[in-house]
Amino acid sequence: MEHSEISFDLVGSSLGEDIFSDQGILLLKKGITLNETHVLLLQNYRFGQQVIVEKKGSSVKPKVKSPTKEPYENCLSLVKDTFSHLVQMDDSKVPQLIKQFNHLVDMSMNDVSILALVQTEFQKQDYLYQHSMNVGIFAAIIGKKLGYTKKECKLLATMGLFHDIGMLQVNPSILEKNEPLLDEEYTEVKKHTQYGPDLLRMVKGLDELVIKAAKSHHERVDGSGYPLGNHDKNPSYFIQIVAVADCFNAMSMKQYGQRKTPFESVYELVSMAQANQLNPAVVIPFVQYIMRQHLFEEVTLSNGQKAEIIFIHDNEPHQPLLKLDNEEYIDLRKEYSLKISY
């Protein structure tokens, strides 16, 4: 145990004493592992003083092997097989896929390394299948963050899994491109929102929201999306969740052109929310989740400086508090010209 100055360096340390308010109310109990909120509380009640802690070994997060990796890869094979059968008007494998995917989603929602797993390099021919799985996983994670039931999260997962099924009927030569699409190619790609619902309507027992998600996941809150545009300015909340998951993963994997870093994707999500294209009530909790996966990581700022993410603000999670190499702190909420590059 040692006496330490109260700063965000204490995050992850074990508190060595009980902390009481001026009225004698127990605020923090000895032995708890300090997080950012605890440090703020200590700063309020012990300003200018020291506190007894057992220091952590290092603030750098160790690399964790994802326990979801093998189930993810196994499910990917089943997705390919099931989607192939669906195009042949055979839905016999859908129940098995949904069951196995639900198990994968359960694991993913408790796997702190899932974000790194789903953002690894992908084989070009596997893009659609991995994208579909990732959107399902992210949609369920958002649902959990928003307080939905396990059953509702599984529905969101299924909506995400099948949202892009119509892509299988788009001209394959377009999907194999590595560069940005021409206007006429983009027009063809947009037809997947017509093809998808037609395929899914033949699947017995499928929730109607799964079919609607295949049609409307590109609709935007401000009416700027497709296929209905201004005629569908209020897509269902669940479809808005799938839309956010779809946008983030599409940016991160980037089938056409240069893929974005997780931070670039976060900034673009927030920008779309600020422009009323995506629902901020969905985007902000998801951005909180994404940014918290990078807590205590070293990052590079747009000015070339190295820094460590040490605190994620609830309302502005894309603008965290950082610790620079020179032991100074910088709050990106106050430094508008700076962003995290990678």
Backbone torsions as a table, in degrees:
resi	resn	phi	psi	omega
1	MET	NA	149.4	178.7
2	GLU	-151.3	157.4	174.8
3	HIS	-86.3	129.1	-176.1
4	SER	-132.8	149.5	172.2
5	GLU	-64.6	146.9	-179.3
6	ILE	-83.1	112.1	178.1
7	SER	-153.6	174.9	-179.3
8	PHE	-71.6	-6.2	172.8
9	ASP	-64.9	-18.6	-177.7
10	LEU	-79.6	-11.1	179.5
11	VAL	-57.6	127.1	-178.3
12	GLY	97.0	-12.0	177.9
13	SER	-82.3	162.3	178.3
14	SER	-98.2	128.7	-179.0
15	LEU	-70.9	130.7	-175.0
16	GLY	-99.0	7.6	-179.9
17	GLU	-155.7	156.9	173.1
18	ASP	-74.8	143.0	178.4
19	ILE	-114.9	124.1	-177.9
20	PHE	-114.9	151.7	173.5
21	SER	-78.0	174.1	178.4
22	ASP	-62.2	-23.0	179.8
23	GLN	-91.4	5.4	177.7
24	GLY	85.0	11.8	178.8
25	ILE	-83.5	131.9	179.1
26	LEU	-69.4	119.0	-178.8
27	LEU	-98.0	-45.0	-179.2
28	LEU	-136.9	132.6	-176.0
29	LYS	-94.0	141.6	177.1
30	LYS	-53.3	135.1	176.9
31	GLY	101.3	-15.3	-179.5
32	ILE	-70.8	152.0	175.6
33	THR	-87.0	121.7	-173.2
34	LEU	-72.8	135.2	171.8
35	ASN	-116.1	-173.6	-175.8
36	GLU	-62.1	-40.7	-179.3
37	THR	-64.0	-39.3	178.4
38	HIS	-62.6	-41.0	-179.7
39	VAL	-62.9	-42.1	177.2
40	LEU	-60.9	-39.7	178.5
41	LEU	-64.3	-43.8	178.1
42	LEU	-61.6	-39.1	179.3
43	GLN	-63.9	-34.0	178.9
44	ASN	-70.9	-39.8	-172.5
45	TYR	-101.4	-12.6	179.2
46	ARG	-129.7	35.8	-175.2
47	PHE	-56.1	127.6	178.3
48	GLY	79.2	0.3	-179.3
49	GLN	-108.3	176.3	175.3
50	GLN	-107.1	165.3	-179.7
51	VAL	-136.3	148.6	-179.4
52	ILE	-85.0	125.0	179.3
53	VAL	-141.5	161.5	167.2
54	GLU	-104.9	110.3	-171.7
55	LYS	-65.6	145.0	172.5
56	LYS	-72.2	160.9	179.8
57	GLY	-71.4	-45.3	-176.9
58	SER	-157.7	147.7	178.2
59	SER	-87.1	-5.8	-178.7
60	VAL	-81.6	126.2	-178.4
61	LYS	-71.6	132.7	176.8
62	PRO	-71.4	153.4	175.9
63	LYS	-71.4	129.5	-176.9
64	VAL	-113.3	129.3	175.5
65	LYS	-75.2	126.9	-175.3
66	SER	-72.6	125.5	175.7
67	PRO	-71.0	-10.4	-177.3
68	THR	-90.0	-7.6	-173.2
69	LYS	-57.9	-52.0	-177.7
70	GLU	-66.5	-47.1	175.8
71	PRO	-59.3	-34.4	178.3
72	TYR	-63.6	-46.8	-179.3
73	GLU	-66.1	-38.7	177.6
74	ASN	-64.4	-41.1	-179.7
75	CYS	-68.4	-33.4	178.3
76	LEU	-59.0	-41.2	178.2
77	SER	-63.3	-40.5	179.7
78	LEU	-69.3	-35.8	176.7
79	VAL	-61.3	-46.8	178.7
80	LYS	-57.3	-47.8	-177.4
81	ASP	-64.3	-45.7	-177.5
82	THR	-66.6	-44.0	179.1
83	PHE	-62.1	-39.5	178.3
84	SER	-61.7	-41.9	178.3
85	HIS	-67.0	-37.0	-179.9
86	LEU	-61.6	-40.6	178.0
87	VAL	-62.0	-27.8	177.3
88	GLN	-89.4	14.9	179.1
89	MET	63.8	33.5	178.3
90	ASP	-119.4	110.1	-177.6
91	ASP	-100.6	15.0	-172.2
92	SER	-64.0	-25.7	-176.5
93	LYS	-93.1	-5.4	-176.1
94	VAL	-61.5	-47.0	179.9
95	PRO	-58.1	-41.2	178.8
96	GLN	-64.3	-41.4	179.6
97	LEU	-63.1	-47.3	-178.6
98	ILE	-60.5	-41.1	179.4
99	LYS	-63.1	-47.1	-178.4
100	GLN	-69.5	-36.9	179.7
101	PHE	-67.9	-38.0	177.1
102	ASN	-60.2	-38.6	177.4
103	HIS	-64.7	-42.3	177.7
104	LEU	-62.4	-41.9	179.9
105	VAL	-63.7	-41.3	176.7
106	ASP	-56.8	-44.4	179.1
107	MET	-66.4	-41.6	-175.8
108	SER	-63.4	-37.4	-177.0
109	MET	-70.0	-12.0	178.0
110	ASN	-116.7	12.0	-177.4
111	ASP	-106.5	110.9	-177.2
112	VAL	-69.0	-13.5	-178.1
113	SER	-104.6	10.9	-175.2
114	ILE	-64.6	-34.7	-178.5
115	LEU	-62.0	-42.8	178.2
116	ALA	-66.3	-37.5	-178.9
117	LEU	-63.7	-48.8	-174.3
118	VAL	-75.2	-12.4	-179.2
119	GLN	-102.9	12.6	175.9
120	THR	-71.3	165.6	-179.8
121	GLU	-58.1	145.2	-178.3
122	PHE	-122.3	154.0	173.1
123	GLN	-76.6	137.1	-176.6
124	LYS	-52.4	-42.5	-176.5
125	GLN	-71.6	-12.5	-179.7
126	ASP	-101.0	0.9	-173.6
127	TYR	-52.9	-53.2	-175.4
128	LEU	-58.3	-42.7	-175.6
129	TYR	-70.6	-43.5	177.7
130	GLN	-67.8	-40.9	178.5
131	HIS	-59.4	-43.9	-179.6
132	SER	-61.6	-44.9	178.9
133	MET	-64.6	-44.7	-177.7
134	ASN	-62.9	-41.5	179.4
135	VAL	-64.2	-38.9	176.4
136	GLY	-62.5	-43.4	179.2
137	ILE	-64.5	-47.3	-179.3
138	PHE	-64.9	-39.3	179.3
139	ALA	-61.4	-41.4	178.6
140	ALA	-66.8	-39.6	178.4
141	ILE	-63.0	-42.9	176.9
142	ILE	-61.4	-43.8	178.1
143	GLY	-57.3	-42.9	178.5
144	LYS	-63.9	-42.5	178.3
145	LYS	-61.0	-32.9	-177.8
146	LEU	-87.5	0.5	174.9
147	GLY	87.4	18.9	178.8
148	TYR	-75.5	158.8	-179.5
149	THR	-70.8	166.2	178.6
150	LYS	-61.1	-38.8	178.6
151	LYS	-63.9	-41.6	179.5
152	GLU	-67.7	-37.1	177.9
153	CYS	-65.7	-36.3	177.2
154	LYS	-67.2	-36.9	175.9
155	LEU	-63.5	-44.1	177.4
156	LEU	-59.9	-39.8	179.0
157	ALA	-62.2	-43.2	179.9
158	THR	-67.6	-39.2	176.4
159	MET	-59.4	-44.0	179.1
160	GLY	-67.0	-40.5	-178.3
161	LEU	-59.4	-39.1	-174.8
162	PHE	-103.7	5.6	-171.9
163	HIS	-63.1	-29.9	-175.0
164	ASP	-109.5	17.9	-176.3
165	ILE	-58.0	-28.8	180.0
166	GLY	-64.4	-18.2	178.7
167	MET	-61.4	-24.1	-179.5
168	LEU	-65.9	-16.5	-179.6
169	GLN	-106.5	7.5	173.5
170	VAL	-84.7	149.2	179.7
171	ASN	-49.1	117.8	-176.5
172	PRO	-57.9	-31.1	-178.9
173	SER	-63.5	-29.8	177.5
174	ILE	-71.1	-43.0	-177.5
175	LEU	-68.3	-20.9	-178.3
176	GLU	-87.1	-4.6	-179.1
177	LYS	-68.7	149.6	176.6
178	ASN	-106.1	-15.0	-177.8
179	GLU	-105.4	167.1	179.3
180	PRO	-54.6	148.2	-175.8
181	LEU	-78.5	149.7	170.4
182	LEU	-75.4	163.8	-177.2
183	ASP	-57.1	-44.9	-177.9
184	GLU	-68.7	-29.8	177.3
185	GLU	-71.9	-39.5	178.5
186	TYR	-64.6	-37.6	176.8
187	THR	-60.5	-40.1	178.3
188	GLU	-67.7	-42.4	-179.7
189	VAL	-61.2	-38.1	-178.7
190	LYS	-62.5	-17.7	179.3
191	LYS	-70.2	-10.9	179.6
192	HIS	-63.7	-21.9	177.2
193	THR	-75.8	-10.4	172.4
194	GLN	-96.0	-43.0	-177.8
195	TYR	-65.3	-40.2	-175.3
196	GLY	-58.9	-53.3	179.3
197	PRO	-59.1	-36.2	178.6
198	ASP	-62.4	-40.0	178.5
199	LEU	-67.4	-43.0	-172.9
200	LEU	-75.3	-22.5	-178.8
201	ARG	-64.7	-20.7	-179.3
202	MET	-85.7	-8.3	-178.1
203	VAL	-80.3	121.3	-176.6
204	LYS	-71.2	134.6	173.5
205	GLY	77.8	10.5	-178.7
206	LEU	-80.3	134.3	178.9
207	ASP	-60.9	140.0	-177.4
208	GLU	-60.2	-29.0	179.3
209	LEU	-65.8	-28.1	177.2
210	VAL	-65.0	-41.7	178.7
211	ILE	-68.2	-41.9	180.0
212	LYS	-64.9	-35.3	179.0
213	ALA	-65.5	-37.0	178.6
214	ALA	-64.4	-26.7	179.7
215	LYS	-89.5	-37.7	-165.0
216	SER	-114.2	10.8	-175.7
217	HIS	-70.6	-10.7	175.3
218	HIS	-101.1	4.7	174.6
219	GLU	-72.3	146.9	-179.8
220	ARG	-119.2	152.9	-176.1
221	VAL	-58.2	-33.5	-178.5
222	ASP	-87.2	5.0	178.1
223	GLY	84.0	13.2	-176.1
224	SER	-92.0	1.2	-176.1
225	GLY	-88.8	-160.3	178.9
226	TYR	-145.2	159.8	9.8
227	PRO	-87.1	-15.3	-174.1
228	LEU	-93.7	-24.5	178.4
229	GLY	59.9	-126.8	-176.8
230	ASN	-62.2	-14.3	178.8
231	HIS	-82.1	-5.8	179.2
232	ASP	-140.0	63.5	-176.1
233	LYS	-81.7	-1.9	-178.6
234	ASN	-136.3	64.6	177.6
235	PRO	-61.8	154.5	-177.1
236	SER	-57.6	154.9	-175.7
237	TYR	-60.5	-38.8	179.3
238	PHE	-63.8	-38.5	178.9
239	ILE	-69.5	-33.6	175.2
240	GLN	-63.3	-34.9	176.6
241	ILE	-65.8	-46.5	178.3
242	VAL	-61.2	-38.2	-179.9
243	ALA	-61.4	-41.7	178.9
244	VAL	-66.2	-44.9	178.5
245	ALA	-61.8	-40.3	179.9
246	ASP	-64.4	-47.2	-179.5
247	CYS	-60.2	-47.6	-177.4
248	PHE	-61.8	-47.3	-176.9
249	ASN	-69.8	-35.7	177.6
250	ALA	-62.8	-39.5	177.4
251	MET	-65.8	-41.6	-174.6
252	SER	-72.3	-34.1	-179.8
253	MET	-92.8	-38.9	174.7
254	LYS	50.5	85.9	179.4
255	GLN	-66.4	-38.6	-178.4
256	TYR	-111.8	111.7	177.6
257	GLY	92.6	-159.4	-172.5
258	GLN	-82.1	126.6	176.9
259	ARG	-72.7	152.9	-178.1
260	LYS	-95.8	155.8	171.5
261	THR	-72.7	161.6	177.1
262	PRO	-54.5	-36.9	-178.1
263	PHE	-71.9	-39.7	175.7
264	GLU	-62.0	-39.7	178.4
265	SER	-64.7	-40.6	178.1
266	VAL	-61.0	-47.6	-179.8
267	TYR	-60.4	-39.1	-179.1
268	GLU	-70.2	-38.3	176.0
269	LEU	-59.0	-47.3	-179.3
270	VAL	-62.8	-40.7	178.5
271	SER	-61.7	-40.5	178.4
272	MET	-67.6	-34.0	177.1
273	ALA	-68.8	-41.4	179.4
274	GLN	-66.2	-27.8	178.3
275	ALA	-87.1	4.3	179.1
276	ASN	65.3	27.3	173.3
277	GLN	-88.5	-38.6	175.6
278	LEU	-116.4	154.0	-176.8
279	ASN	-75.9	118.3	179.6
280	PRO	-59.1	-30.4	-179.4
281	ALA	-68.0	-17.6	174.8
282	VAL	-97.0	-43.0	-174.2
283	VAL	-64.9	-48.4	-173.2
284	ILE	-62.4	-47.3	176.9
285	PRO	-61.3	-35.4	178.5
286	PHE	-69.4	-39.9	177.3
287	VAL	-64.6	-37.8	174.3
288	GLN	-55.6	-47.9	-179.5
289	TYR	-59.9	-48.7	-177.8
290	ILE	-60.9	-48.2	-176.6
291	MET	-66.0	-34.0	-179.9
292	ARG	-67.9	-22.5	175.2
293	GLN	-70.1	-16.7	-178.9
294	HIS	-107.5	9.8	179.5
295	LEU	-60.8	134.4	-179.3
296	PHE	72.7	9.6	175.0
297	GLU	-86.4	150.6	173.1
298	GLU	-82.9	133.2	-179.2
299	VAL	-128.9	166.4	176.4
300	THR	-113.7	129.5	-179.3
301	LEU	-85.5	167.1	-178.0
302	SER	-64.7	-16.7	176.5
303	ASN	-95.6	5.8	177.5
304	GLY	92.8	-10.1	-179.5
305	GLN	-70.5	147.9	173.8
306	LYS	-93.6	144.3	-179.7
307	ALA	-154.6	165.1	177.4
308	GLU	-116.3	131.9	176.9
309	ILE	-75.7	121.1	-177.0
310	ILE	-122.5	-12.2	179.5
311	PHE	-154.9	132.2	179.2
312	ILE	-108.1	119.5	178.6
313	HIS	-76.0	138.4	-175.7
314	ASP	-62.6	-46.6	-173.9
315	ASN	-87.1	-20.4	179.3
316	GLU	-133.4	63.0	-173.2
317	PRO	-65.5	-20.3	180.0
318	HIS	-78.6	-4.3	179.9
319	GLN	-125.0	71.5	-173.2
320	PRO	-76.2	173.3	171.8
321	LEU	-87.9	133.6	-176.4
322	LEU	-122.0	152.9	173.1
323	LYS	-112.4	123.1	-178.9
324	LEU	-83.5	167.4	-179.6
325	ASP	-60.2	-28.3	-178.7
326	ASN	-87.4	17.4	177.4
327	GLU	72.8	6.0	175.4
328	GLU	-86.6	159.2	179.1
329	TYR	-109.2	148.4	177.6
330	ILE	-138.2	128.1	179.6
331	ASP	-100.6	112.7	-175.8
332	LEU	-66.7	-14.4	174.7
333	ARG	-66.8	-23.7	-177.8
334	LYS	-104.5	-7.2	-179.5
335	GLU	-116.3	77.5	-171.8
336	TYR	-64.4	-23.0	-176.8
337	SER	-80.8	-12.8	-176.8
338	LEU	-102.1	143.4	173.6
339	LYS	-139.2	164.4	174.2
340	ILE	-86.0	124.2	-179.6
341	SER	-85.6	-48.4	179.5
342	TYR	-164.9	NA	NA
